[in-house]
Every structure is written in structure tokens, then in C-alpha cells.
């Protein structure tokens, strides 16, 4: 069994106090990595199979069509690392394509969820020639290092629209940190990004992916409070919070909030956190990109213009970029 680091509870506590113990009138927030405890990871995998959630199946179709092109850009034998790997359900497509070019491969998944990584290890270890070295870590706040030999090319995966959960400044910092571990010759980053509304992709279609009819995303959103109850001993009444998904056109992002349905006070490790009716906790952003906006983000982090892969309807894009 993969063990979570002892510092994880302290990180949960720190983020909860930072985001909830704010002055009246200041937006309460919780970072999206808190979603991914064992139950949250299970719920997210369920979300990816929902009919409304087009992102996962569209990205998978892009990999199925272009995997050989993606893995053939490196020089020499490939090693693959993945930030926010989760259960790595789509990654196997890329690893199998790489194994058609070389006899063995090191795969390094990094994620905050130990249970999700256990599934990833089991699934990817079934591919002959693949060695899996998982690491339980928060790639945003924790130091991490990527292994490779002198001869290997490193392909870093940051797929599933994970970069969309962060502001442009935060995304730049994440990519800069990754860039420091990549070489200019051959190494690359593969980004999967959800594309902004356009002709054929309405805001209503987009919103449905974050507010499904079965209510799975609502349960996923409220699970962040259930996690605080489990990890920190808070007593959030989940029935007193409603899931809200909103489109923020000015920022080109979906926002997820938890709206307090009544006046209430919750104790956070001895500190009272007060809510008024209608007040929200902002739990997640999901930025939507154009080719232009993603090129600007990559440029700010030290990467060159990417090679683009996308589905015929331009719902989702995958960009392969190399350090400058």
C-alpha cells in the first residue's frame, strides 16, 4: 500500500485556515487538491464516465488517434512522468505507443491521492516493460524530482485539463517549476486543455459538464467539506450547502462554489467560521483556453510554440511543447 506523507494533515489544516478563516465579506476559498482524498478520487472517476463530462472521453480519443506522433518527438529512449496522475486511465494509451519504440520504460506518476496511485500502479504495471515509481506528493506545494538517465528523453504529462484549475499566474509557476527539470534538447511537456466556448460549443453545454443531472459533481464538490470533517474533526452539515457551477466569461472559466443555505457557524480546530445565507466557498476554477491563450501561458513559463492535437469539433486540445 502506498502511504501518504505525515505532513498531509498539516497541509489540509493550513489550507482550511487560510481559505476559511477570513474577514467578513472576503471570499472564502478551498484549493481543489483537497477534493482528492480516497472518496473524492472515486467520485471524480465516476464523473469522467458521465454523459455530460465530455473532457475525458474526448482527450482519450485524441490520444488514440495521435499517440504515436506524440511519443515519437523525443530523441532517444523515453521516460514519462505525470503530474496529477490520478488513476492514469488514459496514460496507458501513450505508454503502449512508447513501448512500440523501445523495450522498457520508466513511468513516474505524482499525485496527492495514495489510493488513486495504487490503481495507477496496478494498471500501468500490466504493460510489459513498464516500471512504475509512484510518488504521493502535492506537486504545487511539495518539492519533487523526476528521474532519468543521461540518454533518456523526458516527457512530462500534465493532462486532463488539470492546468485549468489554476490562475494564469499559478499555472505559469507550476510550468516553470517543471521546466527547471527538463532539458532543452528532446524533453517536452504534454498539456491537455479544455477549449473555450466557440461555435458548436455553447456555455450551456460546458456548464452541464460541471452540474450533471445525476448529481455526482455536486457530491464531489460537497465531499471537500466531508474531508475536513474526517481529517480535521469539523462538523460541516453537508445538507446546508448547495453545489453551484457558474460561467465567468471575463476570466474564461467555470467556477464551482458551495453556497451556504442558512446562517451557520462551524468550528475549525477551535476557531468559529461563520456563514450567512447565500455566502459561498469558492472550491474550483476550470479555465478554458484558446490556442492563443495557451501559447501565451507556455511562453511565460519558458516553452516554445506547441504542436496542437484536437478533436474534429474543437472541444478539447492537447499541446506538446518543448523548453526554449
N, C-alpha and C positions, 0 to 999 in steps of 0.2 A: 504493500500500500504506500502511495506517495503521501508524505506528511507535509502539512502546511507549516510555514515558519512560525515560531512562537511570537514574533513581532506582529502577526496579522491582527490579533485582537487589539493591540495598542493602536494600530493604524486605523482600524474601524472606529475606535473611540475618538481618536484625534479628528477624523473627518466628520464624525457626527457632531462633535462640539463646535468645530469650525463652521459647519454649514447650518446648524440649527440654533445655536446659542447666539443669535444676532439681535441687534437692536430692533425695537418695534418699527415696522414699516420697511425694513430691509428684507429683500427676497431670501427666503430660506432655500437651501440647496443641499443635495447629497450627490456625490460623484457616482457615475454609472458603474464603476468597477464593483461597487457594493452589491449590485444585483447578483453577482456570480458566486454565491455560495452553492452548496450542493443542490438545494431545491431550485434556486434561480437558474442554474445551468440546465436542469431538467426542463424547466418551463421554457427557456429560450430554445432548446432543441425542439420542443413542441411547436413553438411559434414558427420556426423555419419550415415546418410542414403544413402550415395553414394555407388555404387557398388565397387569402388576401396578401400573404407575405411573399411577394414575387422575388425579393432580393436574392435569397439563397439559390433557388432553382435557376434563376437567370444567370447568376455568376457560375453555377455549375455547368450550364450549357456552354458558356464561353470557354471554360477550361476544357470541356470535352472536345470542342472544335479546335482550340488553339494551343493545347498543352505542349505539343511537340515544338511549335515555334517558340514558345516561352522558354522552355528549358534548354533550347539549342543556342541561345545567345551567349552563354558563358564560354570562357576559354579554359580548357582542362576539365578534370573531373569536378562534379558539382557537390556541394554540401548545402543543405537547406535549413534555415531557421525560420521560426514563425512566431510573431508577436500576437498575443491574444489568441492562441491556437484553439482553445475550447476542445471539442471532441475531434476536431480536424476532419470533419466528414467530407469536405471537398478536396482536402490536401492530397489524398491518395491518388487522385487523377494526375496531379503533377508529378508525384513521386514515381508512379508507374511509368510515366513518359520518360523521366530521367533514367530509370533503370533499363530502358531500352537502349541507352547510350553507354552505360557503364555497369560494372559487375556489382558494385556496392556503394552505399550512400549513407551518410550520417544526417539524421533529421533531429533538429533541436527545437521542440515546442516549448513556449513560455506562456504561462497563464496563472491567474490568481486562484483558479479553482482546481484543487487537487483531484476531485472526483472526475472532472472533465478530462484532465490529463491522463488519468488512469484508462479512460475509454480510448483516448488517442493512442496511447502506448499499445494497447491491445490490438487496435485496428491496424496501425501502421507497421507493427512488428510482424504481421501476417504477410507483408510484401517481402518476398525473398530478396536478401541482400541489404535490407534496410536495418540500420541500427538506430534506435531511438534513445535520446538522452533528454528527458524532460526536466524542466525547472519550474518549481512553484515560485512565482515572483510577480510583483506588480511592475511591469516594465516602465511605468510612468514615474514611480517614486523610488523603486529599488535599483541598485546598480546590477547590471547583468553583463555577461561576456559571452561571446559567440566563438565556438571552436572551429578551427580549420587548419589544414596543413599548408605548407608553402605552395604546394602545387594546386590546391583546390580553389575553385571559384565559389563564392558565397552568394546564394540567392536568398534574400530576406523577404518573407511573405508578410504582408500586412493587409489581409483580405477581409471580406465580409462587411465592407463599409465601416470598419472599426475607426478609421481616421475621422469619419464623420461625427463621432461622438465628442470631438474636441474643437474648440475655437481655432481659428487660423493661427493665432499665436501659440496655442498649446500644441497644435499639430506640427507646426514648424519646430518646436522644441523636441518633440518625440522623434521627428525625422532627422534632426541634427544629431541627436544622441546616437541614433542608428548609423548615420553617415560616418561617424568617427570610427566605427568598427569595420567599414568597408574600404576596399582598395579601389583605386581609380580604374585599374585595368581588369575588366571582366565582371566584377561584382555588380549586383543590382538589387533593386527593391521592386517588388510587385505589389501594387496597391489596387484593391478593389473598392470602387466608389459608386454610390448611388447617384444617378444623374438628376438634375433639376427638372421641374415640370417644363414641358415643352409641348409642341403639337403632338397629340397622341398620348400624352401622359398628363392627366389632369391632377389638380390638387386633391380632388375627391378620391381619385384612385390611390394617390400617395397616402392620404390620411387613413384609408382603410387598412393599410399595412400595419398601422400603429394603434388601431382600435377595432380589432376583429370582432365579428358577430358572436363568436363563442366565448369571448371574454378572457381569453388566455393572456393577452397582453396586459389587461387590467390586473389580473392576478400576479403576473410577473412584476408589474410596477409596485403593487402593494407589498410584494414579498420583501422589498428593501426595508420596509418597516418591521416585517416579521423577523428579518435578520437582526435588526437592532434589538428586538425583544429577546431573541435567542442568545446573541453574543454579549449584549450589554445589560440585559435584565430590565430594559424599558418595558412599558405596558401600553404600547400603542393599540388602540381598538381599531382594527383594520376596517370595520364596517363604517367608521366615522370619516373615512377618506375615499374620495371618488377619483377614478382614473380620468385624466383629461389629456387629449392629444390635440395640439394646435399647430397650424402652419404660420410661421413667421416669414413673410415674404421679404421683408427688408434684410433679414440675415440669411435667407435661403436655407431655412432649417425647419424640421419638425421639432417641436418641444413636447416633452412629456412632463406632466405635473401630477401631484397628488393634492386634491383640494379638500380642505377641512370642511365638513358639512355642519359643524356646530362649534360653539365656543368650548374649548377644552384645554387642559394642561397635562403635559406628560413629563414625568421625572426622568431626566437623563443623568444618571450617576450622581443624583443629589441636586441637580440643577433643574429648576422648573422651566419647561418650554411651553409657552402659551400660544394658542392659535385662536383666531377669530373666524367666524363663518366666512367662507369664500377665500381665505388665505391659502396659498399653495406652497408646496415644496417642489422646487424645480429639480427633477431627477435625471433628465437626459436631454441632450440635443442630438439631432441627427442631421448634419449639414448635407446639402445636396449640391453637387458640383457640375460645372460646365468644364469643357476641355480647357478653356482659358483660365478659369479659377484654379484648377488643379495644376496647370503648368506654373502659375504664379507661386503656389504653395511649394512645389518641388524646387523651383528656382531659389526661393528664400532659404531652403534647407541645404542647398549645395548640390542639387541634382540637375542633370540636363533635361532637355525636352523628351518626353516619354514616347514610347511606341504604344499605340492605342489598340485595344481589342474591345469590341462591344457586340451586343445582340442586335438583330435587324431592326427592332423597334426603339433602340436607343434608351432602354430603361436603365441599363447598368453598364458601367465601363470598368475595364481592367487596364492599368497603365504600368508599363515596365520601363523603369528609369535607371540610369547609371550615374555614379558620382562624377562631378566635374573636377 
